[in-house]
Every structure is written in structure tokens, then in C-alpha cells.
Amino acid sequence: MINIEEYVDRTAELINLPLDPEHRPGVVVNFERIAAIAQLVTEFPLPQAIEAAPVFEP
């Protein structure tokens, strides 16, 4: 499992984004939520008959 706190710190550093220490806990919590949602999507089983769409059209 990814260390979300480390990810937030390194990503902010990589994109040169100053992260106020008082905002950091909220950013970490939001990334933990994003990771949980992403896990639901990536682990959802799809039948073999489903093909990826070549173009996304909402």
C-alpha cells in the first residue's frame, strides 16, 4: 500500500507546490479518500466479453 503522506509531500515538492502545514492533514485525508475510491474502481471485476471503448463520449 502506498504511503499517502509521503506521496503528498513528494508530489507537492515535485510540482513545486507550497503546502501550508495547517492544510497538509486535510490534503492527506482527501488523498486517502481518493485512493479508496480508485481501489473500488480498479478492483471491480469485468466480464471477458467487455471491450474497452475507443473514444469516451459523455
N, C-alpha and C positions, 0 to 999 in steps of 0.2 A: 504494500500500500504506500502511496506517495505521502511524504511529509508535507502537509498543506502549508504549514508555517514557513518552512524552508522554501517551498515553491513561491509563495507570496513575496518573500524577501528577495529571492534571486530574480524573479520576474520583474519586480519593481526596479531593481538595480540594472537589469539588462536593458529595459526600455527607458532608463533614466527618469523614472517617475518618483518624485519625492513622496514618501509615505509618512504622514504625520503619525507619531507614536500613539496618539489617542484614537486614531482611525483604524490602526492596524488590526485590533481584535475584531472589529466589525467586518473588515475585508476577509480575514481568515474564516470567520463564521460563514460568510456568503460563499466563499470558495468551497467550503465543506459541503454546503447545500448543493452547489453546482455539481460537485463530484458525485454526490449521492444520486442526483437526477440522471447524470450521464451514465452511471453504472446501471440503472434500470433500463436505459435505452440500449446500451451496448450488450447487455446480457439477455435481452429479450430474444427468445428463440423464433426463428423464421423458418417456415417450411421450405424445403429444397426447390419447390416449384416457383417460388417468388424470384423475379428478376429485378435487378436494380433499374430504376428509370434513367434514361439517358439525359433527360432535361427535367429540372424541377420547375413546376408551374403551380403557384399557389392558387 
